[in-house]
């Protein structure tokens, strides 16, 4: 891959370390002025500051950052990237007053996407998701997590996970695969949620593990979906099989998901709009990352998760897009950054941590991704901005000017 020099960096801003940042450390970033980065074979070898930089000779490529801001590449720690169809027709239902669970109970929502995903071929799903990944790179997202969960039967869940694996192998983006067979109860199991969880635990989850198709397992613990007891059974089986644990918890009702996340030492709990103090206490004790999804609150007209309270409690906070066809049809993590400041009242430093090292750690990649330090992978963004405050301030514009993945400019 050769040797690359990025010179004339006005400000390099990054968290440091390969661990989840919580409490006061969430808001600590290093800021180096007049900086240069030496990259060799896709890995950062040296960072200089104070105007010192190596001579340009001996490099295969020299990139002039033109005095602009450089940060780690963004890490989107929660996406539902693989799906058939779209759900724009639900806008009229939402305008008429139907909420998320109303649409689901009427056979729409997730179940509508399940029908379309089952109908779609591997090739169709791959091509669609590949275009999404290209768009994400353009926004400065260099790594993401991707969940299954729109198949809801062995054949189609495996099809989705095979698409995710193929994308991870062929696309520049690092893609972390999560099995989410327990996203909803499919029509053929209507009224038999316990039987569906039995099938997941006894048949599908072991097969996913045998094939090495996912690193994490996730479940939607919510009113009218899966209760806390069903979620415990599913996640305990996942842990037994060697999966890392994630849980959609307390999005609409607090029914015990966040408490379960902490108790089982889940890597992350997602949404957490309705979380209570006891749920936060459990997550803090269990070391669980809060994977917050502000663009979903925005799109659904819901309240926003208590991010600052979680930081006070010592919970590592991450911010992700929740890109999906129903509750957040946007993969623009820069917009989630804006909302992190405006709605969560997080500082720019806290937000940068929340879209880099904390999701990287919450997805098992903190040793390689999430910061700009020697020995880490050269995933970075050169912003059309002098500082990260500008990225938090401007919304509706894509400020990612150049994007580097594994030492190669992809934008």
C-alpha positions in Angstrom: 0.0 0.0 0.0 3.0 2.3 0.3 3.8 5.2 2.5 1.7 8.4 2.7 2.2 11.8 4.4 -0.7 14.0 5.3 0.7 17.4 6.0 -0.5 20.9 6.9 -3.3 19.7 9.2 -4.6 22.8 11.0 -6.1 20.8 13.9 -6.1 17.1 14.6 -8.8 16.2 17.1 -9.1 12.7 18.5 -9.9 10.7 21.6 -7.0 8.5 22.7 -6.8 4.9 23.9 -8.5 1.7 23.0 -11.2 1.6 25.7 -14.7 3.0 26.1 -14.6 6.6 27.4 -17.1 7.3 30.2 -17.9 10.0 32.7 -15.5 13.0 32.5 -13.3 11.1 30.0 -16.1 11.2 27.5 -15.4 14.9 26.9 -11.6 14.6 26.7 -10.1 14.8 23.2 -6.5 15.6 22.3 -6.1 18.5 19.9 -2.9 18.9 18.1 -2.1 22.0 16.0 -0.1 22.2 12.8 0.1 18.5 12.5 1.3 15.8 10.1 0.5 12.1 9.9 2.8 9.4 8.5 0.9 6.3 7.2 2.5 3.1 6.1 0.6 0.1 4.7 -2.7 1.5 6.0 -1.5 2.0 9.6 -0.6 5.3 11.3 3.1 5.2 12.1 3.7 8.7 13.4 1.9 12.0 14.3 3.9 15.2 14.5 2.7 18.5 15.8 3.8 22.1 16.3 4.7 22.6 12.7 7.2 19.7 12.6 6.8 17.3 9.7 8.9 14.9 7.8 10.4 15.9 4.4 8.1 15.0 1.6 10.8 12.8 -0.1 10.4 9.1 0.3 6.6 9.1 0.3 4.4 7.5 -2.4 1.7 10.1 -1.7 1.7 13.5 -0.1 -1.7 15.0 0.8 -2.1 18.6 1.8 -4.9 19.1 4.3 -4.8 22.8 3.6 -4.9 23.8 7.3 -8.2 22.0 7.9 -9.6 19.8 10.7 -8.8 16.0 10.7 -10.6 13.5 13.0 -10.9 9.7 13.1 -13.3 8.3 10.6 -16.8 8.1 12.0 -18.1 4.7 13.3 -21.8 4.1 12.9 -22.5 1.5 15.6 -26.2 0.8 14.8 -27.7 0.2 11.4 -30.3 -2.0 9.8 -28.5 -1.8 6.5 -30.0 -4.8 4.7 -33.7 -4.6 3.7 -36.0 -4.9 0.7 -38.3 -2.1 -0.4 -39.0 1.1 1.4 -41.8 2.4 3.6 -42.5 5.9 2.4 -46.3 5.0 2.3 -46.3 5.1 6.1 -45.9 8.9 6.1 -49.6 9.3 5.6 -50.3 6.9 8.5 -48.0 8.8 10.8 -49.5 12.2 9.8 -52.9 10.7 10.7 -51.6 9.9 14.2 -50.5 6.3 14.0 -47.4 5.6 16.1 -44.6 3.0 15.6 -46.4 0.2 17.5 -49.8 1.0 15.9 -48.3 0.5 12.5 -46.6 -2.7 13.6 -49.8 -4.1 15.1 -51.6 -3.4 11.9 -49.2 -5.7 10.0 -47.0 -2.9 8.7 -43.7 -1.5 10.0 -41.1 -4.2 10.4 -43.4 -6.9 9.0 -43.9 -5.0 5.8 -40.1 -4.8 5.3 -39.9 -8.6 6.2 -42.2 -9.4 3.3 -40.2 -7.3 0.8 -36.8 -8.7 2.2 -38.0 -12.2 1.8 -38.9 -11.5 -1.8 -35.5 -9.9 -2.6 -32.6 -11.9 -4.0 -29.1 -11.9 -2.5 -27.9 -9.9 -5.5 -30.7 -7.3 -5.0 -30.0 -6.9 -1.3 -26.2 -6.7 -1.9 -26.5 -4.0 -4.7 -28.8 -1.9 -2.6 -26.6 -2.1 0.6 -23.4 -1.5 -1.4 -24.8 1.8 -2.6 -25.7 2.7 1.0 -22.1 2.0 2.1 -20.8 4.2 -0.7 -23.1 7.0 0.5 -21.9 6.5 4.1 -18.3 6.8 3.1 -19.1 10.0 1.4 -20.4 11.3 4.8 -17.1 10.3 6.6 -18.4 7.0 8.0 -15.5 4.5 7.6 -16.9 1.7 9.8 -20.4 0.5 10.7 -22.4 -2.3 12.4 -25.1 -4.0 10.3 -28.0 -6.1 11.7 -30.1 -8.8 10.2 -33.7 -8.9 11.4 -35.9 -8.5 8.3 -35.9 -12.1 7.4 -37.3 -13.7 10.6 -36.9 -17.2 9.3 -33.8 -19.4 8.9 -33.5 -19.0 5.1 -33.8 -15.2 5.0 -31.9 -14.4 8.1 -29.0 -16.4 6.8 -29.4 -14.7 3.4 -29.2 -11.3 5.1 -26.1 -12.3 7.1 -24.4 -13.6 4.0 -25.0 -10.3 2.3 -23.4 -8.5 5.3 -20.4 -10.9 5.2 -19.9 -10.3 1.4 -20.0 -6.6 1.9 -17.5 -6.8 4.7 -15.2 -8.8 2.4 -15.5 -6.7 -0.8 -16.3 -3.2 0.2 -13.7 -0.8 1.7 -16.0 -0.2 4.7 -15.4 -2.3 7.9 -18.8 -3.9 8.6 -19.5 -5.6 11.9 -22.2 -8.3 11.6 -25.0 -8.6 14.2 -27.7 -11.3 14.2 -31.1 -9.9 15.1 -33.5 -12.7 14.3 -35.5 -11.5 17.3 -36.6 -8.2 15.7 -40.3 -9.0 15.7 -42.6 -12.1 15.7 -43.2 -13.1 12.1 -46.8 -13.7 10.8 -46.4 -17.5 10.8 -45.7 -17.3 14.6 -48.4 -14.8 15.4 -49.4 -15.3 19.1 -46.6 -17.8 19.6 -43.7 -15.5 20.6 -42.3 -18.2 23.0 -42.2 -20.8 20.2 -40.4 -18.3 18.0 -37.7 -17.6 20.6 -37.4 -21.4 21.0 -36.7 -21.8 17.3 -34.2 -18.9 17.4 -32.3 -20.5 20.3 -32.5 -24.1 19.3 -32.2 -23.9 15.5 -31.2 -20.6 13.9 -28.8 -19.1 16.4 -26.6 -22.2 16.6 -26.5 -22.4 12.8 -25.5 -18.7 12.5 -22.7 -19.4 14.9 -21.6 -22.5 13.2 -21.3 -20.6 9.9 -19.5 -17.7 11.5 -22.0 -15.2 10.1 -22.3 -12.8 13.1 -20.2 -11.5 16.0 -23.1 -10.1 18.1 -26.7 -11.1 18.8 -29.5 -8.5 19.3 -33.1 -8.6 20.4 -36.0 -6.0 20.4 -37.1 -5.9 24.1 -40.2 -3.8 23.9 -43.9 -3.8 24.6 -45.8 -5.8 22.0 -42.5 -7.3 20.7 -40.4 -9.4 23.1 -40.6 -9.2 26.9 -37.7 -9.2 29.4 -38.1 -12.9 30.1 -38.0 -13.8 26.4 -35.0 -11.4 25.9 -33.1 -13.0 28.8 -33.6 -16.5 27.4 -32.4 -15.4 23.9 -29.4 -13.4 25.1 -28.3 -16.1 27.6 -28.3 -18.6 24.8 -26.4 -16.2 22.6 -23.7 -15.7 25.3 -23.5 -19.5 25.7 -22.8 -19.8 22.0 -20.1 -17.1 22.2 -21.9 -14.1 20.7 -21.4 -10.6 22.0 -24.7 -9.2 23.3 -26.7 -6.2 22.2 -30.3 -5.3 23.1 -32.9 -2.8 21.8 -34.1 -1.5 25.1 -36.4 1.1 26.6 -37.2 2.7 23.2 -40.9 3.2 23.9 -41.6 1.5 27.3 -39.1 0.7 30.1 -39.9 -3.0 30.5 -36.6 -4.2 31.9 -34.3 -4.2 28.9 -31.7 -1.8 30.2 -31.5 -3.6 33.6 -31.0 -6.9 31.6 -28.3 -5.3 29.5 -26.3 -4.4 32.6 -26.9 -7.6 34.3 -25.7 -9.7 31.3 -22.8 -7.3 30.6 -24.1 -6.6 27.1 -21.7 -4.7 24.8 -24.4 -2.1 24.1 -28.0 -1.3 24.7 -29.7 0.6 21.9 -32.3 3.5 21.9 -32.9 4.0 25.7 -35.4 6.9 25.2 -37.5 5.8 28.1 -34.7 4.5 30.4 -35.1 5.0 34.2 -32.5 5.5 36.9 -32.4 1.8 37.8 -31.7 0.9 34.2 -28.9 3.4 34.1 -27.4 2.1 37.3 -27.4 -1.4 35.9 -25.8 -0.4 32.7 -23.1 1.6 34.5 -22.3 -1.4 36.8 -22.3 -3.8 33.8 -20.0 -1.7 31.6 -22.6 -1.5 28.8 -22.3 1.2 26.2 -25.4 3.3 25.6 -25.9 3.3 21.8 -28.2 6.4 21.3 -30.1 7.2 18.2 -31.2 10.8 18.1 -32.3 10.9 14.4 -34.9 8.3 15.3 -36.3 10.5 18.1 -36.3 13.3 15.5 -38.1 11.3 12.8 -40.7 9.8 15.2 -41.3 13.1 17.1 -40.3 11.4 20.3 -38.3 12.7 23.3 -34.6 12.3 23.3 -32.6 9.9 25.5 -31.1 11.4 28.7 -27.5 11.3 27.3 -26.0 13.8 29.8 -27.5 11.9 32.8 -25.9 8.7 31.4 -22.5 10.4 31.1 -22.9 11.6 34.7 -23.7 8.0 35.7 -20.5 6.8 34.2 -22.1 5.0 31.1 -20.1 5.2 27.9 -22.3 7.0 25.4 -22.2 6.4 21.6 -24.3 8.0 18.9 -25.4 6.1 15.8 -27.8 6.6 12.9 -30.2 3.7 13.3 -30.5 3.8 9.5 -33.6 1.7 8.6 -36.6 1.9 6.3 -39.2 2.7 8.9 -38.1 4.8 11.9 -35.0 6.4 10.5 -34.5 6.5 6.8 -31.3 8.5 7.0 -27.7 7.3 7.1 -26.3 10.8 7.6 -24.3 10.5 10.9 -23.4 14.1 10.6 -27.0 15.0 11.3 -26.9 12.7 14.4 -23.8 14.7 15.4 -25.8 17.9 15.2 -28.6 16.4 17.3 -26.1 15.2 19.8 -25.2 18.8 20.6 -28.6 20.4 20.1 -30.9 17.8 21.7 -28.6 15.8 24.0 -26.7 19.0 25.0 -23.4 17.1 24.7 -20.2 19.1 24.1 -18.5 18.7 20.7 -15.7 16.7 22.5 -18.3 14.3 24.0 -20.0 13.9 20.6 -16.7 13.2 18.8 -16.0 10.4 21.3 -19.6 9.2 20.8 -19.1 8.7 17.0 -15.6 7.3 17.1 -14.0 5.3 20.0 -17.1 4.5 22.0 -19.0 2.8 19.1 -15.8 1.1 18.0 -15.4 -0.4 21.5 -19.1 -1.2 21.6 -18.6 -3.2 18.4 -15.4 -4.9 19.4 -13.1 -2.8 17.3 -11.5 -0.4 19.8 -8.1 -1.9 19.5 -7.8 -0.9 15.8 -10.3 1.9 15.2 -11.8 5.0 16.8 -8.8 7.1 17.4 -5.8 8.6 15.5 -2.7 7.2 17.2 0.3 5.3 16.0 -0.6 1.6 15.5 -4.2 2.3 14.7 -5.7 1.9 11.2 -5.5 5.0 9.1 -9.3 5.8 8.9 -9.8 9.5 9.0 -11.7 12.5 7.7 -10.4 15.8 6.4 -13.2 18.2 7.1 -14.2 21.4 5.3 -14.0 23.0 8.7 -11.4 24.6 11.0 -12.6 22.7 14.1 -15.1 20.1 15.2 -17.4 22.9 16.6 -18.1 23.8 13.0 -19.1 20.2 12.2 -21.5 20.3 15.2 -22.8 23.8 14.2 -23.5 23.3 10.5 -26.4 21.0 9.6 -27.8 19.9 6.3 -24.4 20.1 4.5 -21.9 17.4 4.1 -18.7 18.8 5.5 -16.5 15.7 4.9 -14.1 16.9 2.2 -11.8 13.9 2.0 -12.2 10.5 3.5 -9.4 7.9 4.0 -10.0 4.2 4.7 -7.1 2.0 5.5 -4.7 4.6 4.2 -6.5 5.0 0.9 -8.5 8.1 -0.1 -12.0 6.9 -1.0 -13.3 10.5 -1.4 
